[in-house]
């Protein structure tokens, strides 16, 4: 694919970009959903049914963040963020903090973040490192036992939809990295971008469900493909 005369780039990342850092994906071998039913741990209904189970599920994943590091793919996107003179938006479906820790800043978490807690009493979101299962006080309103993971569950509205749609309409290039394309509305972004005139590139370990919508698909590990692609797109737009 010719990467010259590109101005605005939108990048969608999924669990596959964090896999080489040791963060479990959802639908791969020993994926997160293998140990649990989605309905039990990633829906408001599951949380209402058994809040302790859901809090423990996210507490365990939040604790794991201290044991993992960004990989070469996160570092390459952070380099692009620093050196790219045009428009750039990294839309991550991931709830880990590896993009930020690698140095990316033009970034949004459309499905929330493990390192944020959402108070059901005052609606405030607060940075959060520790556990929530033990019902801590909200840092904003002080009410105990009302903090939930600041995660977008199935059936809940993803964050910053308008901002994402605007970026897709203005994109010259849409890049999907390490996502199975199993979940909407994220899975439909490639079609929106392509309809609005963007070139579309997928990088994935396996071809995803919606690969037909991409002008080009590169099969391999994100840790190898992404640094090479960043080099290529920067060289084509000096
Ligand atoms: C919404 C947070 C209304 C939780 C997540 C019927 C049709 C269409 C839609 C629906 C439908 N029924 C219901 C819906 C809506 C539903 C949905 O899409 N359901 C699916 C199951 C059909 N969606 C929602 O409910 C969303 N909200 O629709 O609200 C609305 C609609 C429009 C506009 C406004 C409002 C909310 C969905 C968010 C759910 N929360 N995450 C948590 O993290 O615990 S979803 C979760 O799965 C992830 O966040 C991610 O978004 C999603 C997909 O996972 P992936 O990131 O792709 O990971 P996966 O394991 O699946 O794949 C890994 C990929 O990496 C693979 O392709 C693999 O090959 C690759 N890989 C692995 N290793 C590597 C690699 N690639 C490169 N290198 C490697 N080393």
Boltz pocket constraint, residues with backbone or C-beta under 6 A from the ligand:
constraints:
  - pocket:
      binder: B
      contacts: [[A, 13], [A, 14], [A, 15], [A, 16], [A, 17], [A, 19], [A, 20], [A, 25], [A, 26], [A, 27], [A, 28], [A, 31], [A, 41], [A, 42], [A, 93], [A, 94], [A, 95], [A, 111], [A, 151], [A, 152], [A, 153], [A, 154], [A, 155], [A, 156], [A, 157], [A, 158], [A, 161], [A, 177], [A, 178], [A, 179], [A, 180], [A, 181], [A, 182], [A, 183], [A, 184], [A, 185], [A, 186], [A, 203], [A, 204], [A, 205], [A, 206], [A, 207], [A, 208], [A, 220], [A, 221], [A, 222], [A, 223]]
      max_distance: 6.0
